[in-house]
Amino acid sequence: MAKYILVSKLDAARRQLTMAIKLFFNSQDVVVIHVLVANAHDLLRGLCKSQGVRAFIGDLDLELVKPEKRKEFLNMMRKDQNYFKHHNFRTDEVLKFHYGATDFVIWDACRLYSELTNEQVPEFALFTAWFFYQNPDLFKLSTEQKLQRGGIGDAPHIVANLAIRTARE
């Protein structure tokens, strides 16, 4: 008997992103987290393009980043995904992986998913709230705008439900 499931691109992205967030908050392997979230982000970015939704990362929508932080932000976002994804002929090459950039990719993937589906996924809401708390000076937005753009309009309710659900598991 063949074992299989049917998985849409959106479902694959949601599964990868949800697992990446769970691994992230449990301080698991940073490379695995980055690979999962980079793939989810690529899928979501492609799905969003057809709907006119722009990715913060990849479409370089830098209007939200303070001018003095833009170069630093762009440099962080580029090289790691390609290193983990593609073989090159320099087999002795070793990457100095600055995994702090993964936080930004997770945040953008959460935002893309929320904008594409209008769905509030508890893990995404939790991560988005954590992300804005960790980066209070990066964006030119009010707290309310950050919550709206992160797709977590009812964050306290969602986070409370996630905590209850997690406690039961």
C-alpha positions as CSV (number, residue, x, y, z in Angstrom):
1,M,0.0,0.0,0.0
2,A,1.4,3.4,-1.1
3,K,1.9,6.0,1.6
4,Y,1.2,9.5,0.6
5,I,-0.5,12.8,1.4
6,L,-1.8,15.6,-0.8
7,V,0.0,18.8,0.0
8,S,-0.6,22.2,-1.6
9,K,2.2,24.8,-1.8
10,L,0.4,26.9,0.8
11,D,0.0,23.9,3.2
12,A,3.7,23.0,2.7
13,A,4.7,26.6,3.5
14,R,2.5,26.7,6.6
15,R,3.9,23.4,7.8
16,Q,7.5,24.4,7.2
17,L,7.0,27.8,8.9
18,T,5.1,26.3,11.9
19,M,7.9,23.7,12.5
20,A,10.6,26.3,12.1
21,I,9.0,28.5,14.7
22,K,8.6,25.6,17.1
23,L,12.2,24.7,16.6
24,F,13.2,28.3,17.0
25,F,11.5,28.7,20.4
26,N,12.9,25.4,21.6
27,S,16.5,26.6,20.7
28,Q,17.0,23.8,18.2
29,D,19.4,23.5,15.2
30,V,19.7,27.0,13.6
31,V,20.6,25.6,10.2
32,V,17.5,23.4,10.0
33,I,15.4,26.4,11.1
34,H,16.9,28.6,8.5
35,V,16.5,26.0,5.7
36,L,12.8,25.4,6.6
37,V,11.9,29.0,6.8
38,A,13.8,30.0,3.7
39,N,11.9,27.4,1.7
40,A,8.6,28.5,3.2
41,H,9.4,32.1,2.4
42,D,10.2,31.3,-1.2
43,L,6.9,29.4,-1.6
44,L,4.9,32.2,0.0
45,R,6.6,34.9,-1.9
46,G,5.8,33.1,-5.2
47,L,2.1,32.7,-4.1
48,C,1.9,36.3,-3.0
49,K,3.3,37.7,-6.2
50,S,0.2,36.6,-8.2
51,Q,-2.0,38.3,-5.6
52,G,-0.1,41.6,-5.7
53,V,1.3,41.1,-2.2
54,R,5.0,42.2,-1.9
55,A,7.5,40.4,0.3
56,F,9.5,42.6,2.6
57,I,12.5,40.3,1.9
58,G,13.1,39.6,-1.7
59,D,11.0,42.4,-3.2
60,L,13.2,44.8,-1.2
61,D,10.3,46.8,0.2
62,L,12.6,48.8,2.4
63,E,10.2,51.7,3.1
64,L,9.7,50.3,6.6
65,V,13.4,50.1,7.5
66,K,15.1,53.2,8.9
67,P,17.6,54.6,6.3
68,E,20.6,54.1,8.6
69,K,19.7,50.4,9.0
70,R,19.1,49.5,5.3
71,K,22.6,48.4,4.2
72,E,23.0,46.3,7.3
73,F,19.7,44.7,6.8
74,L,20.3,43.9,3.1
75,N,23.7,42.4,3.8
76,M,22.2,40.0,6.4
77,M,19.5,38.7,4.2
78,R,21.3,37.3,1.1
79,K,24.0,34.7,1.3
80,D,23.0,32.0,3.8
81,Q,20.1,30.5,1.9
82,N,22.1,29.9,-1.3
83,Y,24.9,28.3,0.7
84,F,22.6,25.7,2.2
85,K,20.6,25.2,-1.0
86,H,23.2,24.9,-3.8
87,H,26.3,22.8,-4.3
88,N,29.3,24.7,-5.6
89,F,32.7,23.4,-6.7
90,R,34.5,24.8,-3.6
91,T,33.9,21.8,-1.3
92,D,36.2,23.1,1.3
93,E,34.2,26.3,1.7
94,V,32.9,27.0,5.2
95,L,30.1,29.5,5.9
96,K,30.2,31.8,8.9
97,F,26.5,31.6,9.4
98,H,25.0,34.7,11.1
99,Y,21.7,33.1,12.1
100,G,20.3,36.3,13.5
101,A,19.0,37.1,10.0
102,T,16.7,34.1,10.2
103,D,14.4,36.0,12.6
104,F,13.7,38.5,9.8
105,V,12.9,35.7,7.3
106,I,10.5,34.1,9.8
107,W,8.8,37.4,10.4
108,D,8.3,38.1,6.7
109,A,7.0,34.6,6.0
110,C,4.5,35.0,8.8
111,R,3.4,38.4,7.4
112,L,3.1,37.0,3.9
113,Y,1.0,34.0,5.0
114,S,-1.3,36.3,7.0
115,E,-1.7,38.7,4.1
116,L,-2.3,35.9,1.6
117,T,-4.9,34.0,3.7
118,N,-6.2,36.5,6.2
119,E,-5.7,33.6,8.7
120,Q,-4.3,34.2,12.2
121,V,-2.0,31.2,12.9
122,P,-1.2,31.1,16.7
123,E,2.5,30.3,16.2
124,F,2.8,33.1,13.6
125,A,1.2,35.6,16.0
126,L,3.4,34.5,18.8
127,F,6.6,34.9,16.7
128,T,5.5,38.2,15.3
129,A,4.9,39.6,18.8
130,W,8.3,38.3,19.9
131,F,10.0,39.8,16.8
132,F,8.6,43.3,17.3
133,Y,9.5,43.1,21.0
134,Q,13.1,42.2,20.1
135,N,13.4,44.9,17.4
136,P,11.6,48.0,18.8
137,D,13.8,50.5,17.0
138,L,14.1,49.0,13.6
139,F,10.7,50.0,12.1
140,K,9.1,53.3,11.6
141,L,5.7,52.0,12.8
142,S,3.5,52.4,15.9
143,T,2.8,49.3,18.0
144,E,-0.7,49.1,16.5
145,Q,0.7,49.3,12.9
146,K,3.3,46.6,13.8
147,L,0.5,44.3,15.0
148,Q,-1.7,45.0,11.9
149,R,1.2,44.4,9.5
150,G,2.2,41.3,11.3
151,G,-1.3,39.8,10.9
152,I,-1.8,39.6,14.7
153,G,-4.6,42.1,15.3
154,D,-5.9,40.1,18.3
155,A,-2.5,39.1,19.6
156,P,-3.3,38.7,23.4
157,H,-6.2,36.4,22.6
158,I,-4.1,34.3,20.1
159,V,-1.1,34.1,22.4
160,A,-3.2,33.0,25.3
161,N,-4.9,30.3,23.3
162,L,-1.5,29.1,22.0
163,A,-0.2,28.9,25.6
164,I,-3.2,26.8,26.6
165,R,-2.8,24.5,23.6
166,T,0.9,24.1,24.2
167,A,0.3,23.2,27.9
168,R,-2.1,20.5,26.8
169,E,0.4,18.9,24.4
